[in-house]
Amino acid sequence: MNGQKRANVKTGARVRIVLKQDQRSGKLTEGIVKDILTHSENHPHGIKVRLQNGQVGRVKEIVADM
């Protein structure tokens, strides 16, 4: 599913994000969404979220919707 639309990203969903320091390499980090940080409906680079482990990044893939 598309991580560029805020409506697709839900608290508790398992997602893959790219962390700020991994933007050049494109390395993805998987986790569970704790907070949605982007307020706009869409973002071309992905919706910014905070995972349950505290990491912050932009959603590239939604693995499982809760």
PyMOL CGO cylinders between C-alpha atoms (Angstrom):
from pymol import cmd
from pymol.cgo import CYLINDER

trace = [
    CYLINDER, 0.00, 0.00, 0.00, 1.03, 3.57, -0.62, 0.3, 1, 1, 1, 1, 1, 1,
    CYLINDER, 1.03, 3.57, -0.62, 2.82, 5.33, 2.26, 0.3, 1, 1, 1, 1, 1, 1,
    CYLINDER, 2.82, 5.33, 2.26, 2.34, 8.76, 0.65, 0.3, 1, 1, 1, 1, 1, 1,
    CYLINDER, 2.34, 8.76, 0.65, -1.32, 9.11, 1.70, 0.3, 1, 1, 1, 1, 1, 1,
    CYLINDER, -1.32, 9.11, 1.70, -2.06, 9.84, 5.35, 0.3, 1, 1, 1, 1, 1, 1,
    CYLINDER, -2.06, 9.84, 5.35, -5.38, 7.94, 5.14, 0.3, 1, 1, 1, 1, 1, 1,
    CYLINDER, -5.38, 7.94, 5.14, -3.47, 4.69, 4.43, 0.3, 1, 1, 1, 1, 1, 1,
    CYLINDER, -3.47, 4.69, 4.43, -1.22, 4.98, 7.50, 0.3, 1, 1, 1, 1, 1, 1,
    CYLINDER, -1.22, 4.98, 7.50, -2.84, 3.93, 10.78, 0.3, 1, 1, 1, 1, 1, 1,
    CYLINDER, -2.84, 3.93, 10.78, -1.59, 3.76, 14.37, 0.3, 1, 1, 1, 1, 1, 1,
    CYLINDER, -1.59, 3.76, 14.37, -0.69, 0.14, 15.12, 0.3, 1, 1, 1, 1, 1, 1,
    CYLINDER, -0.69, 0.14, 15.12, 0.09, -0.74, 11.49, 0.3, 1, 1, 1, 1, 1, 1,
    CYLINDER, 0.09, -0.74, 11.49, 3.32, -2.59, 10.63, 0.3, 1, 1, 1, 1, 1, 1,
    CYLINDER, 3.32, -2.59, 10.63, 5.30, -0.44, 8.18, 0.3, 1, 1, 1, 1, 1, 1,
    CYLINDER, 5.30, -0.44, 8.18, 8.73, -0.08, 6.62, 0.3, 1, 1, 1, 1, 1, 1,
    CYLINDER, 8.73, -0.08, 6.62, 10.24, 3.39, 6.96, 0.3, 1, 1, 1, 1, 1, 1,
    CYLINDER, 10.24, 3.39, 6.96, 13.40, 5.10, 5.79, 0.3, 1, 1, 1, 1, 1, 1,
    CYLINDER, 13.40, 5.10, 5.79, 15.25, 6.88, 8.61, 0.3, 1, 1, 1, 1, 1, 1,
    CYLINDER, 15.25, 6.88, 8.61, 16.85, 10.29, 7.96, 0.3, 1, 1, 1, 1, 1, 1,
    CYLINDER, 16.85, 10.29, 7.96, 20.37, 8.84, 8.10, 0.3, 1, 1, 1, 1, 1, 1,
    CYLINDER, 20.37, 8.84, 8.10, 19.38, 6.04, 5.67, 0.3, 1, 1, 1, 1, 1, 1,
    CYLINDER, 19.38, 6.04, 5.67, 17.82, 8.27, 2.98, 0.3, 1, 1, 1, 1, 1, 1,
    CYLINDER, 17.82, 8.27, 2.98, 20.85, 8.02, 0.68, 0.3, 1, 1, 1, 1, 1, 1,
    CYLINDER, 20.85, 8.02, 0.68, 21.15, 4.23, 0.92, 0.3, 1, 1, 1, 1, 1, 1,
    CYLINDER, 21.15, 4.23, 0.92, 17.38, 3.63, 0.99, 0.3, 1, 1, 1, 1, 1, 1,
    CYLINDER, 17.38, 3.63, 0.99, 17.72, 1.09, 3.83, 0.3, 1, 1, 1, 1, 1, 1,
    CYLINDER, 17.72, 1.09, 3.83, 14.30, 0.31, 5.31, 0.3, 1, 1, 1, 1, 1, 1,
    CYLINDER, 14.30, 0.31, 5.31, 13.47, -0.21, 8.99, 0.3, 1, 1, 1, 1, 1, 1,
    CYLINDER, 13.47, -0.21, 8.99, 10.37, -2.20, 9.97, 0.3, 1, 1, 1, 1, 1, 1,
    CYLINDER, 10.37, -2.20, 9.97, 8.20, -1.44, 12.97, 0.3, 1, 1, 1, 1, 1, 1,
    CYLINDER, 8.20, -1.44, 12.97, 4.78, -0.59, 14.39, 0.3, 1, 1, 1, 1, 1, 1,
    CYLINDER, 4.78, -0.59, 14.39, 3.38, 2.96, 14.06, 0.3, 1, 1, 1, 1, 1, 1,
    CYLINDER, 3.38, 2.96, 14.06, 2.97, 4.74, 17.39, 0.3, 1, 1, 1, 1, 1, 1,
    CYLINDER, 2.97, 4.74, 17.39, 2.34, 8.32, 16.17, 0.3, 1, 1, 1, 1, 1, 1,
    CYLINDER, 2.34, 8.32, 16.17, 1.64, 9.93, 12.79, 0.3, 1, 1, 1, 1, 1, 1,
    CYLINDER, 1.64, 9.93, 12.79, 3.69, 13.14, 12.57, 0.3, 1, 1, 1, 1, 1, 1,
    CYLINDER, 3.69, 13.14, 12.57, 2.71, 14.50, 9.13, 0.3, 1, 1, 1, 1, 1, 1,
    CYLINDER, 2.71, 14.50, 9.13, -0.43, 16.64, 9.23, 0.3, 1, 1, 1, 1, 1, 1,
    CYLINDER, -0.43, 16.64, 9.23, -1.04, 17.04, 5.48, 0.3, 1, 1, 1, 1, 1, 1,
    CYLINDER, -1.04, 17.04, 5.48, -3.15, 14.48, 3.58, 0.3, 1, 1, 1, 1, 1, 1,
    CYLINDER, -3.15, 14.48, 3.58, -0.31, 13.60, 1.16, 0.3, 1, 1, 1, 1, 1, 1,
    CYLINDER, -0.31, 13.60, 1.16, 3.47, 13.83, 1.13, 0.3, 1, 1, 1, 1, 1, 1,
    CYLINDER, 3.47, 13.83, 1.13, 5.60, 12.93, -1.91, 0.3, 1, 1, 1, 1, 1, 1,
    CYLINDER, 5.60, 12.93, -1.91, 8.38, 11.35, 0.20, 0.3, 1, 1, 1, 1, 1, 1,
    CYLINDER, 8.38, 11.35, 0.20, 6.05, 9.44, 2.53, 0.3, 1, 1, 1, 1, 1, 1,
    CYLINDER, 6.05, 9.44, 2.53, 4.12, 10.19, 5.70, 0.3, 1, 1, 1, 1, 1, 1,
    CYLINDER, 4.12, 10.19, 5.70, 6.41, 10.84, 8.68, 0.3, 1, 1, 1, 1, 1, 1,
    CYLINDER, 6.41, 10.84, 8.68, 5.76, 8.54, 11.65, 0.3, 1, 1, 1, 1, 1, 1,
    CYLINDER, 5.76, 8.54, 11.65, 7.23, 7.59, 15.02, 0.3, 1, 1, 1, 1, 1, 1,
    CYLINDER, 7.23, 7.59, 15.02, 7.56, 3.85, 15.62, 0.3, 1, 1, 1, 1, 1, 1,
    CYLINDER, 7.56, 3.85, 15.62, 6.91, 2.17, 18.99, 0.3, 1, 1, 1, 1, 1, 1,
    CYLINDER, 6.91, 2.17, 18.99, 10.69, 1.93, 19.51, 0.3, 1, 1, 1, 1, 1, 1,
    CYLINDER, 10.69, 1.93, 19.51, 11.01, 5.73, 19.11, 0.3, 1, 1, 1, 1, 1, 1,
    CYLINDER, 11.01, 5.73, 19.11, 12.55, 5.81, 15.63, 0.3, 1, 1, 1, 1, 1, 1,
    CYLINDER, 12.55, 5.81, 15.63, 11.21, 8.50, 13.27, 0.3, 1, 1, 1, 1, 1, 1,
    CYLINDER, 11.21, 8.50, 13.27, 11.10, 8.22, 9.49, 0.3, 1, 1, 1, 1, 1, 1,
    CYLINDER, 11.10, 8.22, 9.49, 8.96, 8.33, 6.37, 0.3, 1, 1, 1, 1, 1, 1,
    CYLINDER, 8.96, 8.33, 6.37, 6.71, 5.41, 5.39, 0.3, 1, 1, 1, 1, 1, 1,
    CYLINDER, 6.71, 5.41, 5.39, 7.81, 3.64, 2.21, 0.3, 1, 1, 1, 1, 1, 1,
    CYLINDER, 7.81, 3.64, 2.21, 5.72, 0.46, 2.56, 0.3, 1, 1, 1, 1, 1, 1,
    CYLINDER, 5.72, 0.46, 2.56, 2.73, -0.61, 4.61, 0.3, 1, 1, 1, 1, 1, 1,
    CYLINDER, 2.73, -0.61, 4.61, 3.25, -4.28, 5.50, 0.3, 1, 1, 1, 1, 1, 1,
    CYLINDER, 3.25, -4.28, 5.50, 0.11, -5.04, 7.54, 0.3, 1, 1, 1, 1, 1, 1,
    CYLINDER, 0.11, -5.04, 7.54, -2.81, -2.79, 8.41, 0.3, 1, 1, 1, 1, 1, 1,
    CYLINDER, -2.81, -2.79, 8.41, -4.25, -3.16, 11.93, 0.3, 1, 1, 1, 1, 1, 1,
]
cmd.load_cgo(trace, "trace")
